[in-house]
Amino acid sequence: MSLTFDFEPNAAPLATGERDALLADPGFGRVFTDHMAVVRYAEGQGWHDARIVARGPISTDPASAVLHYAQEIFEGLKAYRLPDGGIALFRPDANARRLRESARRMAMPELPEEIFRESLRALVRTDRDWVPSIPDGALYLRPFVIASEVFLGVKPSSEYIYAVIASSVGSYWKGGVKAVTLWASRNYTRAAPGGTGAAKCGGNYAASLIALAEAQRQGCDQVVFLDAVERRWIEELGGMNVFFVFEDGRLRTPPLGGTILAGITRDSLIRLARDQGLKVEEEPYSLDQWQADAASGRLTEAFACGTAAVVTPIGRVKSDDLDFTVGSGGPGQVTEGLRQQLTDIQFGRAPDPHGWMERIV
Ligand SMILES: *Cc1c(COP(=O)(O)O)cnc(C)c1O
């Protein structure tokens, strides 16, 4: 099923000079484009009323279900400026599929993949001048769905708003890639079997913030969550998956199984690593083993990955009862190589053997 997006141009877009000044150093998540995509859903009517409109507040009744019961899901992907000036999306089909899977878990209607993809194409073409050309810059796209029925009873909403906003972003790190220090929380978990850990829903993030605050009090950059049952197995960060690199060249990443978000960066790196003949295991790995392997030198690198920051080296791990350095404590060779390979494909600097890029301009 597809829909045509009506276009209502922003009557007062940002002046070119002001936009270019913002694009020179956009940071992350604070610079927004002139337009947004909006589609509505109502039970009995389905998805309808697709528009590209001026970006602005979405008016919702204070009794809208999302404001009380957090029935909300989202996605995150980037549009990249290519060497010839064109623009491409990275694996939008994978985001479309994941949004549907998240919807299913949250008892929400699934957005047809063709509407998802058309919303991205229409928005990026409209706001094409907002895609930065600076190194590692991109247009970060944030599709999301909120429950908009006006009703305080607890049940799946009968009405929804799907929207896409776009944010011009620069490199995630100012002044080059830096290794992060992780805090392994003993007090808080992110996801339990049967819960919502595999769905990209805002509630997961809300529940993780107290652990992030704990990490920051301990002087750490991010949290690494342990499993909720045994409090022993590494799961992932609040918003990034994690990989371990061993001395013998093997890679390991925790298996998907309901409590881990299936990152598209994770999946892409597994394929790129296997393409070059590296062995990648999707197997559990415990915090104790991580510490032991880091001490013995058997483990040489570890990194986190996700769309926003791509690949982030992990330099040190701390918890109530431990503190260890991973490898050299800085970016490792395998980590750097994978980051370079992936970003070369994304920015159109290298061939795209898996057909991941969808050119839209
Ligand atoms: C979005 C997200 C990731 C990374 O997914 P990508 O598709 O690679 O951006 C990892 N973990 C969590 C919890 C996430 O929400």
PDBQT file of the ligand as one rigid body, heavy atoms in Angstrom, charges set to zero:
ROOT
HETATM    1  C1  LIG A 401      18.639   2.119  17.884  1.00  0.00    +0.000 C 
HETATM    2  C2  LIG A 401      19.326   1.259  18.896  1.00  0.00    +0.000 A 
HETATM    3  C3  LIG A 401      20.513   0.563  18.608  1.00  0.00    +0.000 A 
HETATM    4  C4  LIG A 401      21.283   0.737  17.314  1.00  0.00    +0.000 C 
HETATM    5  O1  LIG A 401      20.547   0.439  16.185  1.00  0.00    +0.000 OA
HETATM    6  P1  LIG A 401      21.035   0.946  14.753  1.00  0.00    +0.000 P 
HETATM    7  O2  LIG A 401      20.000   0.439  13.833  1.00  0.00    +0.000 OA
HETATM    8  O3  LIG A 401      22.360   0.368  14.521  1.00  0.00    +0.000 OA
HETATM    9  O4  LIG A 401      21.083   2.437  14.840  1.00  0.00    +0.000 OA
HETATM   10  C5  LIG A 401      21.035  -0.269  19.576  1.00  0.00    +0.000 A 
HETATM   11  N1  LIG A 401      20.439  -0.416  20.770  1.00  0.00    +0.000 NA
HETATM   12  C6  LIG A 401      19.314   0.251  21.091  1.00  0.00    +0.000 A 
HETATM   13  C7  LIG A 401      18.712   0.052  22.432  1.00  0.00    +0.000 C 
HETATM   14  C8  LIG A 401      18.718   1.106  20.165  1.00  0.00    +0.000 A 
HETATM   15  O5  LIG A 401      17.611   1.755  20.483  1.00  0.00    +0.000 OA
ENDROOT
TORSDOF 0
